[in-house]
Amino acid sequence: MANTRDANVDHEGHDYDAILVVSFGGPEGPDDVVPFLDNVLRGLKIPLAAKERIAKRYEHFGGVSPINAETRAFIAALESELRAHGIDLPVYWGNRNWHPLLADTLERMQADGIKRALAHVTSTFASYSGCRKYREDLYEATAALEQPLVIDKLRLGFNHPGFLAATMGRTHQAFETIPAARRAETPLLFTAHSLPKSMAEHAPYEAQLHEACGLVAAALEHDEWALAYQSNNAAYGEPWLETDICEKLRDLGRLGVQDVVVMPIGFVCDHIEIVLDLDIEAQAVADEAGVNMVRAATVGAHPTYVGMVRELIEERMSSNSERLSFGRLGPSHDFCPADCCLSGRPGDPKPALCGVPGTEA
């Protein structure tokens, strides 16, 4: 009889009709911002003033988030990668919060005759926001179809050699901009999206982040590193993960640190929270603190990261595949257990796809 851990692993190889890239989505013009935020904040008790404050952030960029353009670039790179390795599968794209919306994409997939798809969610670390919420959205979107599709989800790649190598490459490029004599003593700050502590307690988010950061720093042979958080929305009324990136930068300034490299490891591509929180707000704090801040690029369409996604696809297409990972935590599961990445809010969790077969996820 298979043990619980084995039940979380897909040992079978499957024939798929398509790949589905599932992303957060973002507005692409000023008229998109409010309806986009309505989608993002649906079901949350967010004060109107907080919503207006968030909407105002988009004014800096004409209401355009980089995320959709970044996702298009990633999909184009993935399509080329699949063709180069003889994988003849169409790639569809559905967003959680803005066009192309997930429900619309699944309707198109059904009309195209797709029966079984493999989903790549553009989130690398386990949390309600980065895992279960997408699975709930997939359940809701497929339940609305006349003939629901079978959808499997790629495992998280936080400790996969491809993600780590791409992150290391981007970080190395950032260090190269600092004078060679100062690089060894330059601190490396990794960042990730802060979460409500009640949410973080129900997922291995922090453990996975620390693991990935340590692996990248070790590969770079760089001991001076720390993890900080950004996009802290604690104004919503509950404690969030700390320490904030801006506070870290102020501390470095007080210590007389000359340079710092910031790597947003918790994000796979640029979007408003990267550009505004780091490139504008954190940069301003660093300037005030007298610290030369160099922001490393996200993995985006880095060939090694795109190659990782292709490898994870091949992993689910073949039986008893080798499951690559580095570090202590081992490869993430293919099937999410029932208590995976709960929201931390009162009440029963919503139904979600991609759980352990034969169980309620």
Protein Blocks (a to p, Z undefined) as FASTA:
>chain_A
ZZfklmmpcfbdcddfbdcdddebpafbfklmmmmmmmmmgoiacdfklmmmmmmmmmmn
nopafklmmmmmmmmmmmmmmmmnopacddddddfkbccdfklmmmmmmmnopabdcddd
fbfbdcfklmmmmmmmmmmmmmmpmbdcdddddddfklgfklmmmmmmmmmmmmmmpcfk
lmmmpccddddddddfklmmmccklmmmmmmmmmmmmmnopabgcdddehiaklnopacd
dddfklmmmmmmmnopabdcdddfkbcbdcfklmmmmmmmmmmmmmmnopacdddddfkl
afklmmmmmmmmmmmmpghiacddedjkopadfbdcfkgoiehiacjddddehiaehiaZ
Z
